[in-house]
Amino acid sequence: MINFTLVLTTISGRSQSLIQFTNKELATEHKATRVLAVVFSCFFVCWTPFFLFNFTMGFCGKRCDSSIPEWATSLFLWLGYISSTLNPIIYGMYLILRTPEHDY
């Protein structure tokens, strides 16, 4: 026979630990999620043209090579480099905008 007291104690212990997940922790998780969403969005926007261009060039080959200007190839590569530059700026802005009155 299963000891129902032990099962109920385990279930109630888990629910109490979930209740102890306070608003401060939720706010911190929300801030971190927001920053990661911004970083991911910048990464996606900056690197997508580069990868799409290279993917297209892999299928098109020499036929498309003459129709793409050299400056566009360089621009797509530099957009990727700009993505790496934006990461410290985004994290820095996150730390600057964070004030003690918002950190409950």
N, C-alpha and C positions, 0 to 999 in steps of 0.2 A: 504494500500500500504506500502511496506517495504521501510524504509529509506536507500537507497543504499549508501549514503555518510557515514552514521554511520558504515555500514558493511565494506566499503572500508577502513575507518580509523582504524577499529579494525584489519583488515587483515594486513594493512601496519605497524601498531604498533607491531604486532607479528613478522613480518619479520625483523623489525629493532632490536627487542630484540634478535633474532636469530643471526643477523649479529654481535651483540656486544659480542657474545661468542668468545673470543679472542684466539689467539694461545697459550697464557700462560695457560689458563684454559684447553685447549685441551691437552697440554703437561702434565699438572698435572693429568688429567684423564687417560692419557696413562700410566704414571708411576704407578698410583694406580692400574690400571688394570693388569699391568705386575706383580706387587708384589703379588696381590691376586691370579693370575694364578700360580705363583711359590708356594705360601702357599698351595693352593688347590692341586697342583700336589704332593707335599711332603706328604700331608695328605692322599691322595688317595693311593700313593705307599706304605706308611708305614702301613696303616690300612687294606688294601685289603687282604693281606695274613691271617690276624687274623680273619676277618669276613668270608672269604671263608672256612677256616679251621673249624670254629665253625658251619657254615652252613652245611658243609659236615658231621661233627660229629653228627649233629642233625638227619640226615637221615641214616647214617651208624651205629651209636651207638657203641655197644660193639664189633661188627665185625671188625671195623677199629681201635679200641683203641689199640690193641696189635701191629699193623703194624706201628704206628706213634711213633717215638722216643720222649722221654720226652724233650730232648733239643730243638726239633722243636717247640713244644708247647710254651716253654719259649721264644724262639726266636721270634715267631710271636707276643707274648704279648709285648716283649721289643721293637719291631719295632714300635708299637703303642705309647709306652712311648717316644721313640726317636722323633716321630712326634711332640709331645708337646714341646720337647726341641728345635727342629729346628725353631719353630715359632719366639721366641725372637731373635734368631740368624739371621734369614732372615730379620726381620724388622730392626734389628740393622745394618746389612750390607746395607740395603736400605738407612738408614739415614747417614751412613758413606760415601757411594759412592755419595750421593747427594751433589753437590758443588754449591756455589753461582753463578758461571758462567753458570750453566745449568738451574738455576731458573730465567728465564727471567721475 
